[in-house]
Amino acid sequence: MTEMARKRRWSRFVDRQSGKALIVPIDHGLTMGPLDGLNRVEEVLRWLDPEVVTGIVAHKGFAQRLGGAPGCGLMIHLNGSLNIGATPDVKQMVTSVEAAVRLGADAVSIQTNFSADTAGHNLQLIGQVVDQAHAYGLPVLNMVYDKGPLAGKALNHLRHFMRAAVELGVDALKVAAPEDLNVIPELVDGIQEHTPVLFAGGTLADELALLELAAAVVRHGTGGICVGRNVFQRPNPLSTMTRLRDLFRCGVPVLDYRRLAQPEAEALES
């Protein structure tokens, strides 16, 4: 019975026309402190359009101040750390699944930064959160990052971490996009068939690169994107999200990327 509940709740994060998730994480403040685009509640509410954004990921306090996520999926992030702490890659639980349920969350998320030092902690964390969330019928998004010495260079390491999370029952994965987008099929092989894989945007970059990532998601049939700074730190976040949504729905050819990105370039020049 809980599997049906999890599928129904996860569907709130998926655009019905494209079948892709277009999620914006806004949980950065705990880790990084005040950031442009997230400094005030009003800044987020200006672009949080449920006709475009399928869901947000937030810590419990900011979610309350937003009044939830009216019209789109609400995911409460359960763990975290400060980037100025002694062990920033060790993400500690900062709230509970039960608290997320009381807030009306549709799902919960956790971040696991994998290295030799954090692997055991992460596996225990994933297992416990999955058991607790599934008892309430809540899906779990696991943000999986490789922080080892070969991070970004050893595809098999990230595949191993992703597989470990799947073995422990997570419902969806978020990972960093590979530098070569053509290796996405190898990265998600054996996983995407049953567990949606979403790609992160990372630090603020050229919008064309973001559109190329979205096009790769369409081309390779993955679950969508979960992009924060590359949305909320732009001059017009809603315009960027709308272009991503339209690309997901229509599958815009490569030659049209620059035309899609042009409105932001004009905004920067004006």
SULBELWO-V291181 format. One record per pair of residues at least 4 apart in sequence whose C-alpha atoms are under 8 Angstrom apart, sorted by sequence separation. I is the first residue (numbers start at 0). J is the second residue. D is the distance in Angstrom with one decimal. If there is no record, write none. Layout:
I,J,D + I,J,D
This chain:
0,4,6.6 + 1,5,6.1 + 2,6,6.2 + 3,7,6.2 + 4,8,6.2 + 5,9,6.0 + 6,10,6.1 + 7,11,7.1 + 8,12,7.7 + 9,13,7.2 + 14,18,5.3 + 15,19,7.7 + 26,30,7.8 + 27,31,5.8 + 28,32,4.4 + 33,37,6.8 + 34,38,5.6 + 38,42,7.3 + 39,43,7.2 + 40,44,6.4 + 41,45,6.2 + 42,46,7.4 + 43,47,6.1 + 44,48,8.0 + 48,52,5.8 + 49,53,6.2 + 57,61,6.4 + 58,62,6.1 + 59,63,6.2 + 60,64,6.4 + 61,65,6.2 + 62,66,6.3 + 63,67,5.8 + 68,72,6.6 + 80,84,7.1 + 83,87,7.0 + 94,98,6.7 + 95,99,6.5 + 96,100,6.3 + 97,101,6.3 + 98,102,6.4 + 99,103,6.5 + 100,104,5.5 + 113,117,5.7 + 114,118,5.8 + 117,121,6.1 + 118,122,6.2 + 119,123,6.4 + 120,124,6.2 + 121,125,6.1 + 122,126,6.2 + 123,127,6.2 + 124,128,6.2 + 125,129,6.0 + 126,130,6.3 + 127,131,6.3 + 128,132,5.9 + 129,133,5.9 + 130,134,6.3 + 131,135,7.1 + 132,136,6.4 + 133,137,5.4 + 146,150,5.5 + 149,153,5.9 + 153,157,7.2 + 154,158,6.2 + 155,159,6.1 + 156,160,6.4 + 157,161,6.1 + 158,162,6.0 + 159,163,6.1 + 160,164,6.4 + 161,165,6.3 + 162,166,6.0 + 163,167,6.4 + 164,168,6.6 + 165,169,5.4 + 176,180,7.2 + 179,183,7.9 + 182,186,6.3 + 183,187,6.2 + 184,188,5.8 + 187,191,5.4 + 188,192,7.9 + 190,194,5.6 + 191,195,5.3 + 204,208,7.0 + 205,209,7.0 + 206,210,6.3 + 207,211,6.2 + 208,212,6.3 + 209,213,6.3 + 210,214,6.1 + 211,215,6.2 + 212,216,6.3 + 213,217,6.5 + 214,218,6.1 + 215,219,5.9 + 216,220,5.8 + 217,221,6.8 + 226,230,6.5 + 227,231,6.1 + 228,232,5.3 + 229,233,6.6 + 232,236,7.2 + 235,239,6.6 + 236,240,6.2 + 237,241,6.0 + 238,242,6.3 + 239,243,6.3 + 240,244,6.1 + 241,245,6.1 + 242,246,6.1 + 243,247,6.2 + 244,248,6.2 + 245,249,5.9 + 246,250,5.0 + 251,255,6.3 + 252,256,7.2 + 255,259,6.3 + 256,260,6.2 + 257,261,6.0 + 258,262,7.9 + 260,264,6.8 + 261,265,6.2 + 262,266,6.3 + 263,267,6.3 + 264,268,6.4 + 265,269,6.2 + 13,18,5.8 + 14,19,5.5 + 27,32,7.2 + 28,33,5.6 + 33,38,5.4 + 37,42,6.4 + 47,52,6.6 + 49,54,7.8 + 57,62,5.7 + 62,67,5.1 + 68,73,5.6 + 82,87,5.1 + 94,99,7.9 + 99,104,5.4 + 100,105,7.9 + 112,117,7.1 + 113,118,5.5 + 132,137,5.1 + 133,138,6.7 + 145,150,5.3 + 164,169,6.0 + 165,170,7.6 + 177,182,7.2 + 190,195,7.6 + 191,196,6.0 + 204,209,7.5 + 216,221,5.2 + 228,233,7.9 + 231,236,5.4 + 245,250,7.8 + 246,251,5.4 + 251,256,7.3 + 13,19,5.3 + 14,20,6.0 + 28,34,6.8 + 36,42,6.0 + 37,43,6.5 + 62,68,7.4 + 67,73,6.7 + 80,86,8.0 + 81,87,5.9 + 132,138,6.7 + 145,151,7.3 + 177,183,7.1 + 190,196,7.9 + 216,222,7.1 + 230,236,5.1 + 233,239,7.9 + 13,20,4.3 + 14,21,7.4 + 27,34,7.9 + 36,43,7.1 + 80,87,5.6 + 132,139,6.9 + 176,183,8.0 + 216,223,6.1 + 230,237,7.9 + 12,20,5.6 + 13,21,7.0 + 80,88,7.4 + 99,107,7.2 + 113,121,7.3 + 216,224,7.8 + 12,21,7.3 + 28,37,7.4 + 80,89,6.9 + 112,121,7.7 + 187,196,7.2 + 200,209,7.1 + 230,239,6.7 + 12,22,7.1 + 79,89,8.0 + 80,90,5.2 + 111,121,5.8 + 129,139,6.5 + 213,223,7.5 + 230,240,7.0 + 79,90,4.6 + 80,91,6.5 + 96,107,7.2 + 128,139,7.9 + 145,156,7.3 + 161,172,7.4 + 213,224,7.2 + 25,37,7.2 + 78,90,5.7 + 79,91,5.4 + 145,157,6.0 + 55,68,7.2 + 62,75,7.7 + 78,91,5.1 + 79,92,6.5 + 144,157,7.3 + 54,68,7.5 + 78,92,4.1 + 79,93,6.6 + 77,92,5.8 + 78,93,5.0 + 145,160,7.7 + 55,71,7.6 + 57,73,7.8 + 59,75,6.1 + 77,93,5.8 + 78,94,6.9 + 109,125,7.8 + 125,141,7.9 + 54,71,5.0 + 55,72,6.4 + 56,73,6.5 + 57,74,6.4 + 58,75,5.6 + 59,76,7.3 + 77,94,5.3 + 143,160,7.1 + 242,259,6.6 + 53,71,5.2 + 54,72,4.1 + 55,73,5.5 + 56,74,4.7 + 57,75,5.3 + 58,76,5.1 + 77,95,6.3 + 143,161,6.7 + 52,71,6.8 + 53,72,6.1 + 54,73,5.8 + 55,74,6.1 + 56,75,5.8 + 57,76,5.6 + 58,77,7.1 + 77,96,7.4 + 49,69,7.2 + 54,74,7.3 + 56,76,6.3 + 90,110,6.9 + 209,229,7.6 + 40,61,8.0 + 44,65,7.4 + 47,68,7.9 + 49,70,5.1 + 90,111,6.8 + 49,71,5.1 + 89,111,7.8 + 90,112,7.7 + 172,194,7.2 + 174,196,7.4 + 176,198,5.5 + 88,111,7.8 + 89,112,7.1 + 141,164,7.4 + 171,194,5.3 + 172,195,6.3 + 173,196,5.8 + 174,197,6.5 + 175,198,5.6 + 176,199,6.2 + 206,229,7.7 + 40,64,7.0 + 75,99,5.9 + 88,112,5.5 + 170,194,5.9 + 171,195,5.0 + 172,196,4.8 + 173,197,4.6 + 174,198,5.2 + 175,199,5.0 + 176,200,7.4 + 197,221,6.9 + 200,224,7.7 + 239,263,7.8 + 40,65,6.3 + 88,113,7.9 + 107,132,7.5 + 165,190,7.8 + 169,194,8.0 + 170,195,7.4 + 171,196,6.0 + 172,197,6.0 + 173,198,5.5 + 174,199,5.9 + 175,200,7.1 + 196,221,5.9 + 197,222,5.3 + 198,223,6.6 + 199,224,6.1 + 200,225,7.1 + 201,226,7.4 + 203,228,5.6 + 204,229,6.6 + 238,263,7.9 + 151,177,7.1 + 171,197,7.7 + 173,199,6.5 + 175,201,7.3 + 195,221,6.6 + 196,222,5.0 + 197,223,4.8 + 198,224,4.6 + 199,225,5.2 + 200,226,4.8 + 201,227,7.6 + 202,228,6.0 + 203,229,4.7 + 151,178,7.9 + 195,222,4.7 + 196,223,7.0 + 197,224,4.7 + 198,225,5.8 + 199,226,5.2 + 200,227,6.8 + 201,228,6.9 + 202,229,6.6 + 89,117,6.4 + 141,169,6.6 + 158,186,6.2 + 162,190,7.5 + 195,223,7.9 + 197,225,6.0 + 198,226,7.5 + 199,227,7.9 + 200,228,7.3 + 201,229,7.1 + 235,263,7.3 + 23,52,7.3 + 29,58,8.0 + 75,104,6.3 + 88,117,7.5 + 140,169,6.4 + 141,170,7.9 + 143,172,6.9 + 157,186,7.9 + 158,187,7.7 + 165,194,7.6 + 200,229,6.1 + 203,232,7.1 + 234,263,7.4 + 21,51,7.8 + 22,52,6.3 + 25,55,6.8 + 26,56,6.3 + 73,103,7.8 + 74,104,5.6 + 77,107,6.8 + 107,137,6.9 + 109,139,7.7 + 111,141,7.2 + 113,143,7.4 + 139,169,5.4 + 140,170,6.0 + 141,171,6.3 + 142,172,5.8 + 143,173,6.1 + 144,174,6.2 + 191,221,6.5 + 213,243,6.7 + 217,247,6.3 + 21,52,5.8 + 22,53,5.7 + 23,54,6.4 + 24,55,5.3 + 25,56,5.8 + 26,57,4.6 + 73,104,5.2 + 74,105,5.9 + 75,106,6.6 + 76,107,5.8 + 77,108,6.1 + 78,109,5.7 + 79,110,7.4 + 89,120,7.8 + 106,137,5.1 + 107,138,6.5 + 108,139,5.5 + 109,140,6.6 + 110,141,5.9 + 111,142,6.1 + 112,143,6.2 + 113,144,6.0 + 114,145,6.7 + 138,169,7.4 + 139,170,5.2 + 140,171,4.7 + 141,172,4.9 + 142,173,4.5 + 143,174,5.4 + 144,175,6.9 + 191,222,7.6 + 21,53,5.3 + 22,54,4.7 + 23,55,4.8 + 24,56,4.3 + 25,57,5.3 + 26,58,5.6 + 72,104,7.7 + 73,105,5.4 + 74,106,4.7 + 75,107,4.8 + 76,108,4.7 + 77,109,5.6 + 78,110,6.8 + 96,128,7.4 + 105,137,6.5 + 106,138,5.0 + 107,139,5.2 + 108,140,4.5 + 109,141,5.2 + 110,142,4.5 + 111,143,5.2 + 112,144,4.8 + 113,145,5.0 + 114,146,5.3 + 115,147,7.0 + 138,170,5.6 + 139,171,6.5 + 140,172,5.5 + 141,173,6.1 + 142,174,6.0 + 154,186,6.9 + 180,212,7.3 + 214,246,7.0 + 234,266,7.4 + 20,53,6.2 + 21,54,6.8 + 22,55,5.4 + 23,56,6.4 + 24,57,6.3 + 25,58,8.0 + 72,105,6.0 + 73,106,6.7 + 74,107,5.0 + 75,108,6.2 + 76,109,5.8 + 105,138,7.6 + 106,139,6.0 + 107,140,6.3 + 108,141,5.7 + 109,142,6.1 + 110,143,6.2 + 111,144,6.3 + 112,145,6.0 + 113,146,5.4 + 114,147,4.6 + 138,171,7.8 + 140,173,7.0 + 206,239,8.0 + 210,243,6.7 + 213,246,7.2 + 214,247,7.3 + 217,250,6.6 + 234,267,7.4 + 20,54,7.9 + 22,56,7.4 + 72,106,7.9 + 74,108,6.6 + 106,140,7.5 + 108,142,7.3 + 110,144,7.8 + 112,146,5.9 + 113,147,6.7 + 181,215,8.0 + 187,221,8.0 + 213,247,7.0 + 59,94,7.8 + 67,102,7.7 + 96,131,6.5 + 100,135,7.9 + 180,215,6.6 + 184,219,6.4 + 67,103,7.9 + 96,132,5.9 + 176,212,7.8 + 183,219,7.1 + 210,246,7.9 + 214,250,6.7 + 214,251,7.3 + 129,167,7.3 + 14,53,6.3 + 63,102,7.7 + 125,164,6.9 + 129,168,6.3 + 214,253,7.8 + 13,53,5.9 + 59,99,7.3 + 129,169,6.3 + 12,53,4.8 + 122,163,7.7 + 126,167,5.6 + 11,53,6.9 + 12,54,5.3 + 122,164,7.6 + 125,167,6.8 + 126,168,7.6 + 211,253,7.6 + 11,54,7.6 + 59,102,7.7 + 125,169,7.7 + 211,256,7.2 + 210,256,6.5 + 113,160,7.3 + 30,79,6.8 + 207,256,6.4 + 26,76,7.2 + 29,79,7.2 + 30,80,5.6 + 31,81,6.7 + 207,257,6.4 + 210,260,7.8 + 29,80,7.2 + 30,81,4.4 + 31,82,6.1 + 29,81,6.5 + 30,82,5.4 + 56,108,7.6 + 173,225,7.1 + 207,260,6.0 + 206,260,6.2 + 88,146,8.0 + 12,71,7.0 + 11,71,6.7 + 12,72,5.3 + 11,72,5.3 + 11,105,7.7 + 9,105,7.3 + 8,105,5.5 + 9,106,7.1 + 8,106,7.0 + 5,133,7.6 + 8,137,7.0 + 9,138,6.5 + 8,138,7.1 + 2,133,7.9 + 5,136,5.2 + 1,133,6.4 + 4,136,5.2 + 5,137,5.2 + 6,138,7.5 + 1,134,7.1 + 3,136,8.0 + 4,137,7.1 + 5,138,5.0 + 1,135,7.3 + 2,136,6.8 + 1,136,4.5 + 1,137,7.9 + 20,197,7.7 + 51,237,7.8 + 43,231,7.5 + 52,240,7.1 + 48,237,7.5 + 51,240,6.6 + 46,236,6.1 + 47,237,7.6 + 51,241,6.0 + 46,237,4.9 + 51,244,6.5 + 37,231,7.2 + 36,231,5.1 + 35,231,7.9 + 36,232,5.1 + 35,232,6.1 + 36,233,7.9 + 24,225,6.5 + 19,221,7.9 + 20,222,6.2 + 21,223,6.1 + 22,224,6.3 + 23,225,5.5 + 24,226,6.3 + 25,227,6.2 + 19,222,5.5 + 20,223,4.6 + 21,224,5.5 + 22,225,4.6 + 23,226,5.1 + 24,227,5.0 + 18,222,7.8 + 19,223,4.8 + 20,224,6.2 + 21,225,6.2 + 22,226,6.5 + 23,227,5.1 + 19,224,7.9 + 20,225,7.6 + 21,226,7.9 + 23,230,7.5 + 21,244,7.3 + 19,247,6.9 + 17,247,5.8 + 17,248,4.7 + 16,248,6.3
